[in-house]
């Protein structure tokens, strides 16, 4: 009887995105099992390719003579069956290639990690977990969602929470405590949980919360800061026992023993958008995986995304809110008079300045600003012309007072800058960034410790002692027990940015910062009035998401519909649009010219389609991509590289709507 291995090739070519049958020679039968890495021949055997064994069968689908597997690269099965199923479904949904998804899910081979895993004590098992109650919500509500494998959109507890021993409490954000307690219920039932969060600060907060309710052997990290060796070790550990896998977007592809819970914190964060093909949002991966596994699904946030709001309004997600929990005391200041002196220069009204001065005497005060650096940009001191980089044309900025101007895009230093308009060599800052705000607050609050936190100076936590923390949006460090006062500046500037999701993003920035305040602390929303200010003051944050989704439905904008972006030659894009037929809704947006150095004459078209037509649209567009890729000509030259693809497809791409 012939043993046949069905192999997925590690190739980005769409025409190779299927399973290939290979004969397993007798000497490799013991090691060649589902999930292992193998080397296999392509076509006549002149070329070799790596791949993964998806399954072992006794009869293949190919009717002809089979080539045999060249080698088993490692006897360790690194591709779990459920991850292959997930990768295949995610790729099909996005008209992509499964091997591109597998590169996100499976790290490169690490021999040391594999040897350690093979030599492990198979009789060892991690300590058991005792599940604590999920606090902040009505008794048993979230526990029931988790244990009954339900689905819920959860409004986060908007204040820091103390976990662990009362004599030495562990202070964590409310959302982290909720997810840790929910995960503890899952692991206590000997099931695994997978939790994805936006960035490293959130990973640290969540890990601290988890370690307060379960032993460290039950927590496994997957994040971008890990080495390939650490990722490989985590992957193998997650396959061995029920654990909680946490991390950024790659964590959603973590293997799991008896998966019982899938959760995301702040799914509207832009860092969940994968930057590599097929560019799938982590939220969509979570939805696919929950449907495949039957695991419980939680989306936790302060300000709900319109994508989750859509699922709530379809009654696909249960709406869960905190019960009898104090909300932040938000005070809009749009009609209040301004302060004087340095406080006015720092854009702080008089009431907020007085509250911050008093709070800074006994605790930490948070000041959220829109931009890093000293100013938002530089202009010629003589004629006022905007200063740009000579290397890439990007805007110049200054990280601090007196620093050499530096490009915000490529980082090049503008030594000896001369204005191309008037020839002047002096620049001055415009706008106010985090560093300039910190300088002015230092003069407004003499003797008070000033701390700056932004992308170049990341901080996870600052002590709960008198200080003023100036942080850019999303970079706010935590304080044990919460901030004594919070000032939200530059709101008008944040809302003035063009884009489809500006209101969603700004509401997330504000609510996430406000939730870092101590119970009873005042939160000043500076310069903002109207509907958003009312939603913040009343802490009724589902209203803006509902209103925004209603507007999107009228305009046929995502997430009311799905979108497909096609880029390539005019002929290829037009043919792809025509192939979709009646699957699209509304008018086709384009084709319009776009810049592409690799393919002159490139155009882009965007089509919108109902969710029910998603599989049809993805399959049709992928077929068009394969047809175009199969006929690409080979360029003349020594390396025999192929010409640029004449058609590229991306589904659910938010970028074309960033300037709506």
C-alpha positions as CSV (number, residue, x, y, z in Angstrom):
1,X,0.0,0.0,0.0
2,X,1.4,3.4,-1.0
3,X,1.6,6.1,1.7
4,X,0.8,9.5,0.2
5,X,1.5,12.9,1.9
6,X,-0.6,15.9,0.9
7,X,1.7,18.9,1.1
8,X,1.1,22.7,1.0
9,X,4.1,24.4,-0.6
10,X,5.9,27.3,1.0
11,X,5.3,29.5,-2.1
12,X,3.6,32.9,-2.6
13,X,2.6,32.0,-6.2
14,X,-1.2,31.8,-6.4
15,X,-1.1,29.0,-9.0
16,X,0.6,26.8,-6.5
17,X,-1.9,27.5,-3.7
18,X,-3.3,23.9,-3.4
19,X,-2.3,20.6,-1.9
20,X,0.2,18.4,-3.9
21,X,0.4,14.7,-3.5
22,X,3.8,13.1,-2.9
23,X,4.8,9.5,-2.3
24,X,6.4,8.8,1.1
25,X,9.4,6.5,0.8
26,X,9.6,3.6,3.3
27,X,12.6,5.1,5.1
28,X,10.6,8.3,5.9
29,X,7.3,6.8,6.9
30,X,8.0,7.0,10.7
31,X,8.9,10.7,10.6
32,X,6.6,11.9,7.9
33,X,3.4,12.8,9.8
34,X,0.9,15.6,9.5
35,X,2.4,18.9,10.5
36,X,6.1,18.3,9.8
37,X,8.3,20.3,7.5
38,X,9.4,18.6,4.3
39,X,11.5,19.2,1.2
40,X,9.8,18.2,-2.1
41,X,10.6,18.4,-5.8
42,X,8.8,20.7,-8.2
43,X,7.8,19.5,-11.6
44,X,10.6,17.3,-13.0
45,X,12.6,17.5,-9.8
46,X,15.0,20.1,-11.0
47,X,13.8,22.5,-8.3
48,X,13.1,21.9,-4.7
49,X,10.6,23.6,-2.4
50,X,9.9,23.5,1.4
51,X,6.4,22.7,2.6
52,X,4.2,21.2,5.3
53,X,2.5,17.9,5.4
54,X,-1.2,18.6,5.8
55,X,-2.4,15.0,5.9
56,X,-1.3,11.4,5.3
57,X,-3.5,9.2,3.1
58,X,-3.3,5.9,1.4
59,X,-4.7,7.2,-1.9
60,X,-3.9,10.5,-3.5
61,X,-6.1,12.6,-5.8
62,X,-3.4,12.9,-8.6
63,X,-4.0,10.0,-11.1
64,X,-0.4,9.9,-12.5
65,X,2.9,8.7,-11.1
66,X,3.8,10.6,-7.9
67,X,7.1,12.2,-7.1
68,X,8.5,11.2,-3.7
69,X,9.3,13.4,-0.7
70,X,13.0,14.4,-0.8
71,X,13.4,14.8,3.0
72,X,11.7,15.4,6.3
73,X,13.4,18.5,7.6
74,X,12.2,17.9,11.2
75,X,10.2,15.2,12.9
76,X,8.4,17.9,15.1
77,X,4.9,18.6,13.8
78,X,4.8,22.4,13.9
79,X,1.6,22.9,11.8
80,X,-1.4,22.0,13.9
81,X,-4.4,20.7,11.9
82,X,-6.7,23.5,13.2
83,X,-4.1,26.1,12.1
84,X,-4.0,24.7,8.6
85,X,-7.8,24.8,8.5
86,X,-7.7,28.4,9.7
87,X,-5.0,29.5,7.3
88,X,-6.9,28.0,4.4
89,X,-10.2,29.7,5.3
90,X,-8.5,33.0,6.0
91,X,-6.7,33.0,2.7
92,X,-9.8,32.0,0.8
93,X,-11.8,34.8,2.5
94,X,-9.2,37.3,1.4
95,X,-8.5,35.9,-2.1
96,X,-5.0,35.2,-0.9
97,X,-2.5,32.4,-0.6
98,X,-2.5,30.0,2.3
99,X,1.3,29.9,2.6
100,X,1.3,33.6,3.2
101,X,-0.9,33.1,6.2
102,X,1.3,30.2,7.4
103,X,4.3,32.5,7.5
104,X,2.5,34.5,10.1
105,X,1.5,31.4,12.1
106,X,4.6,29.3,12.0
107,X,8.1,30.8,12.8
108,X,11.2,29.5,10.9
109,X,12.6,26.3,12.1
110,X,14.6,26.5,15.4
111,X,16.6,23.4,16.1
112,X,17.3,24.1,19.7
113,X,13.7,24.7,20.5
114,X,12.7,21.5,18.8
115,X,15.3,19.4,20.6
116,X,14.2,20.8,24.0
117,X,10.6,20.0,23.1
118,X,11.4,16.4,22.1
119,X,13.4,15.9,25.3
120,X,10.6,17.2,27.6
121,X,9.1,15.2,30.4
122,X,5.9,14.1,28.8
123,X,4.5,13.1,32.2
124,X,4.7,16.6,33.5
125,X,1.5,18.7,33.6
126,X,1.1,22.4,34.7
127,X,-0.6,23.3,38.0
128,X,-4.4,23.5,38.0
129,X,-6.2,26.8,37.9
130,X,-9.0,27.9,40.2
131,X,-11.3,30.3,38.4
132,X,-12.1,33.6,40.2
133,X,-15.4,35.4,39.6
134,X,-15.5,37.9,36.7
135,X,-15.9,41.2,38.6
136,X,-17.6,44.4,37.4
137,X,-20.5,42.6,35.7
138,X,-23.8,41.1,36.8
139,X,-23.2,37.8,38.6
140,X,-22.5,35.0,36.2
141,X,-23.1,36.8,32.9
142,X,-19.6,36.7,31.5
143,X,-18.9,33.3,33.1
144,X,-22.0,31.9,31.2
145,X,-20.8,33.4,27.9
146,X,-17.4,31.7,28.4
147,X,-18.5,28.3,29.7
148,X,-21.4,28.0,27.2
149,X,-19.1,29.1,24.3
150,X,-21.2,32.2,23.5
151,X,-20.2,35.4,21.7
152,X,-20.3,38.9,23.2
153,X,-19.3,42.5,22.7
154,X,-18.1,43.6,26.2
155,X,-17.9,47.2,27.4
156,X,-14.7,47.3,29.5
157,X,-14.6,48.3,33.1
158,X,-13.4,51.9,32.8
159,X,-11.0,52.0,35.8
160,X,-7.9,50.3,37.2
161,X,-8.6,47.1,39.1
162,X,-6.5,45.5,42.0
163,X,-6.0,41.8,41.7
164,X,-4.2,39.3,43.9
165,X,-3.3,39.7,47.6
166,X,-4.8,42.7,49.3
167,X,-1.5,43.4,51.1
168,X,0.4,43.6,47.7
169,X,-2.2,44.2,45.0
170,X,-1.4,44.0,41.3
171,X,-3.0,47.0,39.6
172,X,-4.1,46.4,36.0
173,X,-6.6,48.0,33.6
174,X,-10.2,46.9,34.0
175,X,-10.2,45.2,30.6
176,X,-7.1,43.2,31.5
177,X,-8.7,42.0,34.7
178,X,-11.8,41.0,32.9
179,X,-10.0,39.0,30.2
180,X,-7.7,37.3,32.8
181,X,-10.7,36.2,34.9
182,X,-12.5,34.9,31.8
183,X,-9.4,33.1,30.7
184,X,-9.0,31.5,34.1
185,X,-12.5,30.0,33.8
186,X,-11.4,28.5,30.4
187,X,-8.2,27.1,31.7
188,X,-9.8,25.8,34.8
189,X,-11.9,23.6,32.5
190,X,-8.7,22.3,30.9
191,X,-9.3,24.4,27.7
192,X,-7.0,26.9,26.1
193,X,-7.6,30.6,25.4
194,X,-6.2,32.9,22.8
195,X,-6.2,36.7,23.4
196,X,-4.9,39.3,21.0
197,X,-4.1,42.9,22.1
198,X,-2.7,45.8,20.1
199,X,0.8,46.5,21.4
200,X,3.5,45.7,23.9
201,X,2.0,47.8,26.7
202,X,-1.2,45.8,26.5
203,X,0.7,42.5,26.4
204,X,2.5,43.5,29.6
205,X,-0.8,44.6,31.3
206,X,-2.6,41.4,30.3
207,X,0.3,39.2,31.4
208,X,0.4,40.9,34.8
209,X,-3.3,40.3,35.2
210,X,-3.0,36.7,34.1
211,X,-0.2,35.9,36.5
212,X,-2.3,37.3,39.3
213,X,-4.9,34.6,38.8
214,X,-3.0,31.6,37.4
215,X,0.5,30.1,37.5
216,X,3.1,31.3,35.0
217,X,3.2,27.8,33.3
218,X,-0.2,28.5,32.0
219,X,0.7,31.8,30.2
220,X,2.5,31.8,26.8
221,X,3.4,35.0,24.9
222,X,3.4,35.5,21.1
223,X,4.5,39.0,20.1
224,X,6.7,40.9,17.7
225,X,9.4,41.5,20.3
226,X,10.2,37.8,20.5
227,X,13.1,36.1,18.7
228,X,12.3,33.3,16.3
229,X,13.6,30.9,18.9
230,X,11.2,32.3,21.5
231,X,8.3,32.1,19.1
232,X,9.1,28.5,18.2
233,X,9.3,27.6,21.9
234,X,5.9,29.3,22.5
235,X,4.3,27.5,19.6
236,X,5.4,24.1,20.8
237,X,4.4,24.9,24.4
238,X,0.9,25.9,23.3
239,X,0.4,22.6,21.6
240,X,1.3,20.6,24.7
241,X,-1.1,21.7,27.5
242,X,-4.1,24.0,27.9
243,X,-2.7,27.6,28.2
244,X,-3.5,31.2,27.6
245,X,-1.8,32.4,24.5
246,X,-1.4,36.2,24.5
247,X,0.2,38.7,22.1
248,X,-0.3,41.0,19.2
249,X,-2.0,40.0,15.9
250,X,0.2,36.9,15.4
251,X,-1.2,35.4,18.7
252,X,-4.5,34.7,16.9
253,X,-2.7,32.0,14.9
254,X,-1.4,30.3,18.0
255,X,-2.1,26.6,18.2
256,X,-4.3,25.6,21.1
257,X,-5.1,22.4,23.1
258,X,-8.9,22.2,23.3
259,X,-9.6,25.9,22.4
260,X,-12.3,27.3,24.6
261,X,-11.9,31.1,24.3
262,X,-11.0,33.6,21.7
263,X,-10.8,37.3,22.8
264,X,-9.6,40.7,21.5
265,X,-9.0,43.9,23.4
266,X,-9.7,47.1,21.4
267,X,-10.3,45.5,18.0
268,X,-10.6,49.0,16.4
269,X,-6.8,49.6,16.9
270,X,-5.1,50.0,13.5
271,X,-2.2,47.8,14.6
272,X,-4.5,44.8,14.1
273,X,-4.3,45.4,10.3
274,X,-1.8,42.9,9.0
275,X,0.9,44.6,6.9
276,X,1.7,41.5,4.9
277,X,-0.3,39.6,2.3
278,X,-3.1,38.7,2.4
279,X,-3.6,41.7,4.8
280,X,-6.3,40.2,7.0
281,X,-7.5,42.0,10.0
282,X,-7.1,40.1,13.3
283,X,-10.8,40.6,14.0
284,X,-11.6,38.6,10.9
285,X,-9.2,35.9,11.9
286,X,-10.9,35.7,15.3
287,X,-14.3,35.4,13.6
288,X,-13.2,32.7,11.3
289,X,-11.5,30.7,14.1
290,X,-14.4,31.0,16.4
291,X,-16.8,29.7,13.7
292,X,-14.5,26.8,13.1
293,X,-13.7,25.8,16.7
294,X,-17.0,26.7,18.4
295,X,-15.0,28.5,21.1
296,X,-16.4,31.5,23.1
297,X,-15.7,34.8,21.5
298,X,-15.2,38.2,23.3
299,X,-14.6,41.6,21.9
300,X,-13.7,43.9,24.8
301,X,-13.4,47.7,24.3
302,X,-14.3,51.0,25.8
303,X,-15.5,52.6,22.5
304,X,-16.9,49.9,20.3
305,X,-15.8,49.7,16.6
306,X,-18.4,50.0,13.9
307,X,-17.5,46.4,12.8
308,X,-18.4,45.0,16.2
309,X,-21.5,47.3,16.4
310,X,-22.7,45.7,13.2
311,X,-22.5,42.3,14.7
312,X,-24.3,43.5,17.8
313,X,-27.1,44.9,15.7
314,X,-27.4,41.6,13.8
315,X,-27.8,40.0,17.3
316,X,-24.8,37.8,16.4
317,X,-23.0,39.2,19.4
318,X,-24.5,39.6,22.9
319,X,-24.1,43.1,24.3
320,X,-22.6,43.0,27.8
321,X,-21.9,46.1,29.9
322,X,-20.5,46.6,33.4
323,X,-22.9,46.5,36.3
324,X,-22.8,49.2,39.0
325,X,-19.3,50.4,38.1
326,X,-18.2,54.0,38.5
327,X,-17.5,55.6,35.1
328,X,-14.8,58.4,34.6
329,X,-15.9,61.9,35.5
330,X,-15.5,63.5,32.1
331,X,-15.8,67.3,31.9
332,X,-16.0,68.9,28.5
333,X,-14.5,72.4,28.5
334,X,-15.5,73.8,25.1
335,X,-17.1,76.9,26.6
336,X,-14.7,77.5,29.5
337,X,-12.3,80.5,29.6
338,X,-8.6,79.9,29.0
339,X,-5.8,80.2,31.5
340,X,-3.0,82.7,31.3
341,X,0.8,82.4,30.9
342,X,2.5,79.1,30.3
343,X,-0.7,77.1,31.0
344,X,-2.4,79.0,28.1
345,X,0.5,78.2,25.9
346,X,0.1,74.5,26.8
347,X,-3.6,74.8,25.6
348,X,-5.1,74.2,29.1
349,X,-8.2,76.1,30.2
350,X,-8.3,77.6,33.7
351,X,-10.5,75.0,35.4
352,X,-8.4,72.2,34.0
353,X,-5.2,74.0,35.0
354,X,-6.5,74.4,38.6
355,X,-7.5,70.7,38.8
356,X,-4.2,69.5,37.4
357,X,-2.2,71.8,39.8
358,X,-4.1,70.4,42.8
359,X,-3.9,66.7,41.6
360,X,-0.2,67.0,40.9
361,X,0.5,67.7,44.5
362,X,-0.4,64.1,45.5
363,X,-0.5,62.0,42.4
364,X,0.3,61.6,38.7
365,X,-1.5,63.8,36.1
366,X,-1.9,62.6,32.5
367,X,-1.8,65.0,29.6
368,X,-2.7,63.4,26.3
369,X,-1.5,65.2,23.1
370,X,-1.8,64.5,19.4
371,X,1.7,64.6,18.2
372,X,5.2,63.6,19.3
373,X,8.3,65.8,19.1
374,X,8.7,69.5,19.8
375,X,6.3,70.8,17.2
376,X,4.0,69.3,14.6
377,X,6.3,70.6,11.9
378,X,8.8,73.2,10.9
379,X,8.5,76.2,8.6
380,X,11.0,78.7,7.2
381,X,11.4,81.5,9.8
382,X,11.5,84.1,7.0
383,X,8.8,83.2,4.5
384,X,6.7,80.6,6.4
385,X,7.1,77.9,3.7
386,X,6.8,74.4,5.1
387,X,10.2,72.7,5.5
388,X,10.6,69.4,3.7
389,X,13.2,66.7,3.5
390,X,15.7,66.9,0.7
391,X,15.9,63.1,0.6
392,X,12.3,61.9,0.4
393,X,10.2,65.1,0.5
394,X,8.7,64.3,3.8
395,X,7.9,67.0,6.5
396,X,10.7,68.0,8.8
397,X,10.3,68.0,12.5
398,X,12.3,68.6,15.7
399,X,12.4,66.1,18.5
400,X,13.2,68.8,21.1
401,X,14.2,72.5,21.4
402,X,17.3,73.3,19.5
403,X,17.7,69.9,17.8
404,X,18.8,69.5,14.2
405,X,15.7,69.2,12.0
406,X,14.9,65.6,11.1
407,X,12.5,64.1,8.5
408,X,9.4,62.5,10.1
409,X,9.3,59.9,7.3
410,X,12.8,58.7,6.5
411,X,14.6,60.0,9.6
412,X,17.3,61.9,7.6
413,X,18.9,64.9,9.4
414,X,18.5,68.2,7.5
415,X,21.9,69.6,8.3
416,X,22.5,73.0,6.6
417,X,18.8,73.4,5.6
418,X,18.1,76.1,3.2
419,X,14.6,77.2,2.2
420,X,14.1,76.5,-1.5
421,X,11.7,79.5,-1.8
422,X,13.7,82.3,-0.1
423,X,17.1,80.8,0.7
424,X,16.8,81.4,4.4
425,X,18.6,78.9,6.6
426,X,16.5,79.3,9.8
427,X,13.4,77.3,10.7
428,X,10.8,77.6,13.5
429,X,8.4,75.1,14.9
430,X,4.6,75.3,14.3
431,X,2.1,73.5,16.4
432,X,2.9,71.8,19.7
433,X,4.1,68.3,20.1
434,X,4.6,66.3,23.3
435,X,8.1,67.7,24.1
436,X,7.0,71.4,23.6
437,X,3.9,70.8,25.7
438,X,6.2,69.2,28.4
439,X,8.5,72.2,28.3
440,X,5.6,74.6,28.8
441,X,4.0,72.6,31.5
442,X,7.4,72.5,33.3
443,X,7.3,76.3,33.4
444,X,3.6,76.3,34.4
445,X,4.2,73.8,37.2
446,X,7.6,74.6,38.5
447,X,9.1,71.9,40.7
448,X,6.8,69.2,39.4
449,X,8.4,66.1,37.7
450,X,7.6,66.1,34.0
451,X,7.6,62.7,32.1
452,X,7.2,62.3,28.3
453,X,5.9,59.1,26.8
454,X,5.7,58.6,23.1
455,X,6.8,56.2,20.3
456,X,10.5,57.0,20.8
457,X,10.3,56.9,24.6
458,X,7.9,54.1,25.4
459,X,6.8,53.6,29.0
460,X,4.7,50.9,30.4
461,X,4.1,52.3,33.9
462,X,5.0,55.3,36.0
463,X,4.8,55.4,39.9
464,X,1.8,56.9,41.6
465,X,3.6,60.0,42.9
466,X,3.4,63.7,42.1
467,X,4.3,64.1,38.4
468,X,2.8,65.2,35.1
469,X,3.0,62.7,32.3
470,X,2.7,64.1,28.7
471,X,1.9,61.2,26.4
472,X,0.9,60.9,22.7
473,X,-2.3,59.1,22.0
474,X,-2.0,55.4,22.6
475,X,1.3,55.7,24.4
476,X,-0.1,56.6,27.9
477,X,1.6,54.5,30.6
478,X,-0.4,53.1,33.5
479,X,-0.3,54.2,37.1
480,X,-1.0,51.9,40.0
481,X,-4.5,52.9,41.2
482,X,-5.0,55.4,38.3
483,X,-4.2,59.0,37.5
484,X,-5.3,61.7,39.9
485,X,-6.3,63.9,36.9
486,X,-6.5,63.5,33.1
487,X,-6.3,66.3,30.5
488,X,-7.3,65.4,26.9
489,X,-5.8,68.0,24.6
490,X,-5.7,68.5,20.9
491,X,-9.2,67.0,20.3
492,X,-10.1,69.4,17.5
493,X,-6.8,68.6,15.8
494,X,-7.4,64.8,16.1
495,X,-11.0,65.2,14.7
496,X,-9.8,67.4,11.8
497,X,-7.8,64.6,10.3
498,X,-9.5,63.2,7.2
499,X,-10.5,59.6,7.1
500,X,-13.4,57.2,7.3
501,X,-12.6,56.0,10.9
502,X,-11.5,59.3,12.4
503,X,-14.4,59.6,14.9
504,X,-14.0,55.9,15.9
505,X,-10.2,56.3,16.5
506,X,-10.5,59.6,18.4
507,X,-13.2,58.1,20.7
508,X,-10.9,55.2,21.4
509,X,-8.0,57.5,22.2
510,X,-10.0,59.5,24.6
511,X,-11.8,56.6,26.4
512,X,-8.7,54.5,26.7
513,X,-6.9,57.4,28.4
514,X,-9.9,58.4,30.5
515,X,-10.1,54.8,31.8
516,X,-6.6,55.1,33.3
517,X,-7.9,57.7,35.8
518,X,-8.5,56.8,39.4
519,X,-12.1,56.4,40.6
520,X,-13.5,59.9,41.1
521,X,-10.7,61.7,39.4
522,X,-11.6,64.4,36.9
523,X,-11.0,64.0,33.2
524,X,-11.0,67.2,31.2
525,X,-12.0,67.0,27.5
526,X,-10.5,70.2,26.2
527,X,-12.1,72.2,23.4
528,X,-14.7,69.6,22.4
529,X,-18.5,69.9,22.5
530,X,-21.5,68.4,20.8
531,X,-22.4,64.7,20.4
532,X,-19.0,63.2,21.1
533,X,-18.6,65.3,24.2
534,X,-22.0,64.3,25.5
535,X,-21.2,60.6,24.9
536,X,-18.0,61.0,26.8
537,X,-19.6,62.9,29.7
538,X,-22.4,60.3,30.0
539,X,-20.1,57.4,29.1
540,X,-22.7,56.1,26.7
541,X,-20.3,55.0,24.0
542,X,-22.4,52.7,21.9
543,X,-24.4,55.7,20.5
544,X,-21.6,57.1,18.3
545,X,-20.9,53.6,16.9
546,X,-24.6,53.1,16.1
547,X,-24.9,56.6,14.4
548,X,-21.7,56.1,12.5
549,X,-22.8,52.6,11.2
550,X,-26.1,54.1,10.1
551,X,-24.3,56.7,8.0
552,X,-22.1,54.0,6.5
553,X,-25.1,52.0,5.5
554,X,-26.6,54.9,3.6
555,X,-23.3,55.5,1.8
556,X,-22.5,51.8,1.2
557,X,-19.2,52.2,3.1
558,X,-17.5,49.5,5.1
559,X,-18.3,47.8,7.4
560,X,-21.8,48.0,6.1
561,X,-20.5,46.3,3.0
562,X,-17.2,44.6,2.2
563,X,-14.8,46.1,-0.4
564,X,-12.3,44.8,-2.9
565,X,-9.5,46.9,-4.2
566,X,-8.0,45.9,-7.6
567,X,-4.7,47.5,-8.8
568,X,-2.9,46.8,-12.1
569,X,-3.1,47.6,-15.8
570,X,-6.3,49.2,-17.0
571,X,-7.1,46.1,-19.1
572,X,-6.6,43.7,-16.1
573,X,-8.6,45.8,-13.7
574,X,-11.5,46.3,-16.1
575,X,-11.6,42.5,-16.8
576,X,-11.7,41.8,-13.1
577,X,-14.5,44.2,-12.5
578,X,-16.5,42.7,-15.3
579,X,-15.9,39.2,-14.0
580,X,-17.7,40.1,-10.7
581,X,-20.9,40.8,-12.5
582,X,-23.9,41.4,-10.3
583,X,-22.0,40.5,-7.1
584,X,-21.2,44.2,-6.5
585,X,-23.4,46.9,-5.0
586,X,-23.4,50.6,-5.8
587,X,-21.2,52.2,-8.5
588,X,-17.6,51.0,-9.1
589,X,-15.1,53.5,-7.7
590,X,-12.7,54.0,-10.5
591,X,-10.5,52.9,-12.3
592,X,-8.3,55.9,-11.4
593,X,-4.6,56.3,-12.1
594,X,-2.2,55.5,-9.2
595,X,1.6,55.8,-9.0
596,X,3.5,52.5,-9.3
597,X,7.2,52.5,-10.4
598,X,7.1,48.8,-11.2
599,X,4.1,49.0,-13.5
600,X,3.7,52.3,-15.4
601,X,0.1,53.1,-16.3
602,X,-1.3,51.4,-13.1
603,X,-4.9,52.1,-12.2
604,X,-7.1,51.2,-9.2
605,X,-10.7,50.3,-8.9
606,X,-12.8,49.6,-5.8
607,X,-16.0,47.5,-5.7
608,X,-18.4,47.0,-2.8
609,X,-20.3,43.8,-2.2
610,X,-22.6,42.3,0.4
611,X,-21.1,39.9,3.0
612,X,-23.2,37.1,1.5
613,X,-21.3,37.4,-1.7
614,X,-17.9,37.3,-0.1
615,X,-16.9,33.8,-1.0
616,X,-18.0,34.3,-4.6
617,X,-16.1,37.6,-5.0
618,X,-13.0,36.2,-3.4
619,X,-13.0,33.1,-5.6
620,X,-13.6,35.1,-8.8
621,X,-10.8,37.6,-8.1
622,X,-8.4,34.9,-7.1
623,X,-9.1,33.1,-10.4
624,X,-8.4,36.4,-12.2
625,X,-5.1,36.8,-10.3
626,X,-4.1,33.2,-11.1
627,X,-4.9,33.7,-14.8
628,X,-2.9,36.8,-15.0
629,X,0.0,35.4,-13.0
630,X,0.2,32.2,-15.2
631,X,0.7,34.3,-18.3
632,X,3.3,36.8,-16.9
633,X,6.2,37.0,-19.2
634,X,9.8,36.5,-18.1
635,X,12.0,39.5,-18.4
636,X,15.3,39.3,-20.3
637,X,18.4,39.3,-18.2
638,X,20.6,37.1,-16.1
639,X,18.2,36.6,-13.2
640,X,15.2,35.8,-15.4
641,X,12.8,37.5,-13.1
642,X,9.2,37.8,-14.0
643,X,7.5,41.1,-14.9
644,X,5.4,42.8,-12.2
645,X,2.0,41.3,-11.8
646,X,-0.6,43.0,-13.9
647,X,-3.3,42.5,-11.3
648,X,-3.2,42.8,-7.5
649,X,-6.2,42.3,-5.3
650,X,-6.8,43.2,-1.7
651,X,-10.1,42.7,0.2
652,X,-11.3,44.8,3.0
653,X,-8.6,47.4,2.5
654,X,-9.3,50.5,4.6
655,X,-6.5,52.6,3.0
656,X,-8.5,53.9,0.0
657,X,-11.0,55.4,2.4
658,X,-8.4,57.1,4.6
659,X,-9.0,60.4,2.8
660,X,-12.8,60.1,2.4
